[in-house]
Amino acid sequence: MTNIISNADWELAIDKSASMTNTDTPSGKSRYADVQETVGAVCRKLVELDPDGIDVSFFATGVTHRSNVNPDKVAELFKENECLGSTNTHLVLEAAFARHFARKADGKMKANGTRIAVITDGDATNRDLCAKAIVEATKLMDSDNELAVGFFQIGRDPEATAFLGFLDDGLVEKR
């Protein structure tokens, strides 16, 4: 079986909404500070799998994006992106999917496609737009292996847990 995490493009999508300043993490630091430490370590590992660097997007009311990020750039990116605004998760998904399908159309998609890790602490501002973005992306896929999205919750917001449950269980109905 082919290793589906190597020979893929990787993207981290990081929530920078206002609630990321909450300090309900085991370390006592803000959710955003905890994510920064984790992303630094994850980036080091992902660059081994994706040597041309990974894509990193920050989202809240809008989205900022950087390509070809290496571990040395992580701290700088977090400093450039302060926490404020709402959690428009659908915007970061739509942008990441657009990049993936553009690479595919240009013949630049890696053998194992794109892997997207979304790190968030709260409910999406619009769950239905998130579901729509995911469902529409699946309709453009040629194989199950081409595109994967994983969501990771930071903090203890029960609404975030409910949102992730909705994505896990409710998308089949949206298709």
RODO-2510 file (C-alpha; in nm, 4 decimals, decimal comma):
residues 175
     n   res          X          Y          Z
     1     m     0,0000     0,0000     0,0000
     2     t     0,1299     0,3434    -0,0918
     3     n     0,2058     0,5805     0,1920
     4     i    -0,0634     0,8460     0,1463
     5     i     0,1101     1,1094     0,3570
     6     s     0,4238     1,1300     0,1482
     7     n     0,4397     1,2653    -0,2063
     8     a     0,1524     1,5004    -0,1264
     9     d     0,1135     1,8738    -0,0908
    10     w     0,0419     1,9758     0,2687
    11     e    -0,1532     2,2730     0,3960
    12     l    -0,2137     2,3869     0,7517
    13     a    -0,5178     2,6094     0,8039
    14     i    -0,4983     2,7889     1,1368
    15     d    -0,7862     2,9645     1,3108
    16     k    -0,6901     3,3152     1,4219
    17     s    -1,0349     3,4249     1,5399
    18     a    -1,0712     3,6329     1,8563
    19     s    -1,1529     3,3278     2,0704
    20     m    -0,8046     3,1867     2,0038
    21     t    -0,6818     3,4210     2,2800
    22     n    -0,8679     3,2108     2,5417
    23     t    -0,6409     3,0365     2,7913
    24     d    -0,8259     2,7084     2,8531
    25     t    -0,5370     2,4905     2,7382
    26     p    -0,3453     2,2473     2,9604
    27     s    -0,0388     2,4741     2,9387
    28     g    -0,2336     2,7793     3,0576
    29     k    -0,1186     2,9665     2,7464
    30     s    -0,3589     3,0988     2,4883
    31     r    -0,4967     2,8573     2,2346
    32     y    -0,3044     3,0508     1,9692
    33     a     0,0273     3,0189     2,1578
    34     d    -0,0269     2,6448     2,1991
    35     v    -0,1069     2,6084     1,8294
    36     q     0,2087     2,8011     1,7390
    37     e     0,4264     2,5569     1,9323
    38     t     0,2508     2,2597     1,7772
    39     v     0,2634     2,4012     1,4247
    40     g     0,6373     2,4593     1,4569
    41     a     0,6926     2,0920     1,5409
    42     v     0,4453     1,9675     1,2798
    43     c     0,5999     2,1881     1,0125
    44     r     0,9427     2,0362     1,0780
    45     k     0,7993     1,6892     1,0153
    46     l     0,5857     1,7873     0,7163
    47     v     0,8780     1,9526     0,5375
    48     e     1,0450     1,6112     0,5449
    49     l     0,7419     1,4778     0,3529
    50     d     0,6920     1,7886     0,1368
    51     p     1,0455     1,9264     0,0803
    52     d     0,9335     2,2248    -0,1279
    53     g     0,7638     2,3623     0,1848
    54     i     0,4060     2,3545     0,3019
    55     d     0,1188     2,5962     0,2543
    56     v     0,0016     2,7776     0,5664
    57     s    -0,3210     2,9742     0,5837
    58     f    -0,4630     3,1746     0,8710
    59     f    -0,8368     3,2365     0,8810
    60     a    -1,0888     3,4388     1,0735
    61     t    -1,2999     3,7040     0,9034
    62     g    -1,0682     3,6645     0,6015
    63     v    -0,7799     3,4413     0,4926
    64     t    -0,4064     3,5028     0,4585
    65     h    -0,1919     3,2466     0,2823
    66     r     0,1763     3,1651     0,2377
    67     s     0,3278     2,8976     0,0148
    68     n     0,6559     2,7122     0,0548
    69     v     0,6737     2,7660     0,4292
    70     n     0,9586     2,6025     0,6165
    71     p     0,9899     2,5690     0,9962
    72     d     1,2023     2,8851     1,0238
    73     k     0,9069     3,0972     0,9053
    74     v     0,6428     2,9719     1,1496
    75     a     0,7076     3,2176     1,4344
    76     e     0,7124     3,5090     1,1891
    77     l     0,3777     3,4034     1,0403
    78     f     0,2141     3,3869     1,3817
    79     k     0,3430     3,7367     1,4642
    80     e     0,1970     3,8697     1,1365
    81     n    -0,1467     3,7211     1,2125
    82     e    -0,3089     3,8516     1,5272
    83     c    -0,6267     3,7019     1,6661
    84     l    -0,9444     3,8884     1,5814
    85     g    -1,2685     3,8365     1,3987
    86     s    -1,5025     3,5448     1,3459
    87     t    -1,4470     3,1861     1,2324
    88     n    -1,5135     3,1786     0,8578
    89     t    -1,3860     2,8267     0,8069
    90     h    -1,5520     2,7965     0,4670
    91     l    -1,3247     3,0688     0,3258
    92     v    -1,0053     2,8806     0,4072
    93     l    -1,1513     2,5565     0,2731
    94     e    -1,2612     2,7184    -0,0526
    95     a    -0,9169     2,8746    -0,1015
    96     a    -0,7304     2,5509    -0,0234
    97     f    -0,9544     2,3511    -0,2564
    98     a    -0,9055     2,6096    -0,5326
    99     r    -0,5257     2,5763    -0,4997
   100     h    -0,5506     2,1984    -0,5127
   101     f    -0,7699     2,1897    -0,8221
   102     a    -0,5527     2,4515    -0,9948
   103     r    -0,2461     2,2299    -0,9397
   104     k    -0,4444     1,9357    -1,0719
   105     a    -0,5542     2,1263    -1,3840
   106     d    -0,1947     2,2371    -1,4468
   107     g    -0,0666     1,8798    -1,4158
   108     k     0,1265     1,9706    -1,0984
   109     m    -0,0697     1,7619    -0,8497
   110     k     0,1540     1,5245    -0,6552
   111     a     0,0815     1,1510    -0,6687
   112     n    -0,1029     1,1593    -0,3357
   113     g    -0,2800     1,4907    -0,3918
   114     t    -0,3289     1,7378    -0,1108
   115     r    -0,3634     1,6942     0,2648
   116     i    -0,5207     1,9801     0,4609
   117     a    -0,5147     2,0054     0,8405
   118     v    -0,7580     2,2614     0,9840
   119     i    -0,6837     2,3693     1,3405
   120     t    -0,9754     2,5500     1,5032
   121     d    -1,1205     2,6276     1,8430
   122     g    -1,4779     2,7137     1,7609
   123     d    -1,7880     2,6563     1,5606
   124     a    -1,7733     2,7816     1,2051
   125     t    -1,9578     3,1050     1,1427
   126     n    -2,1549     2,9186     0,8755
   127     r    -2,1643     2,5393     0,8976
   128     d    -2,3644     2,5038     0,5777
   129     l    -2,1030     2,6913     0,3725
   130     c    -1,8327     2,4607     0,5148
   131     a    -2,0362     2,1570     0,4230
   132     k    -2,1036     2,2965     0,0766
   133     a    -1,7318     2,3641     0,0146
   134     i    -1,6391     2,0094     0,1159
   135     v    -1,9189     1,8426    -0,0798
   136     e    -1,8447     2,0468    -0,3933
   137     a    -1,4758     1,9541    -0,3702
   138     t    -1,5624     1,5837    -0,3501
   139     k    -1,7542     1,6144    -0,6773
   140     l    -1,4357     1,7293    -0,8521
   141     m    -1,2174     1,4488    -0,7196
   142     d    -1,1084     1,1614    -0,9426
   143     s    -1,0112     0,9331    -0,6522
   144     d    -1,0654     0,9063    -0,2780
   145     n    -0,6923     0,9550    -0,2271
   146     e    -0,6685     1,2860    -0,4100
   147     l    -0,7747     1,5213    -0,1318
   148     a    -0,8040     1,4803     0,2442
   149     v    -0,9136     1,7259     0,5117
   150     g    -0,8662     1,6702     0,8839
   151     f    -1,0008     1,8961     1,1578
   152     f    -0,8260     1,9378     1,4921
   153     q    -0,9856     2,1118     1,7877
   154     i    -0,7947     2,3215     2,0364
   155     g    -0,9591     2,4352     2,3584
   156     r    -1,2774     2,3125     2,5210
   157     d    -1,5543     2,4905     2,3325
   158     p    -1,8559     2,2562     2,3168
   159     e    -1,9772     2,4352     2,0026
   160     a    -1,6514     2,3416     1,8291
   161     t    -1,7031     1,9809     1,9325
   162     a    -2,0580     1,9949     1,7926
   163     f    -1,9312     2,1486     1,4662
   164     l    -1,6711     1,8753     1,4225
   165     g    -1,9402     1,6170     1,4952
   166     f    -2,1575     1,7774     1,2274
   167     l    -1,8718     1,7469     0,9774
   168     d    -1,8052     1,3884     1,0798
   169     d    -2,1661     1,2690     1,0718
   170     g    -2,3691     1,5238     0,8759
   171     l    -2,1937     1,5572     0,5412
   172     v    -2,3364     1,2399     0,3917
   173     e    -2,6802     1,3999     0,4091
   174     k    -2,5495     1,7108     0,2284
   175     r    -2,4267     1,5176    -0,0752
***
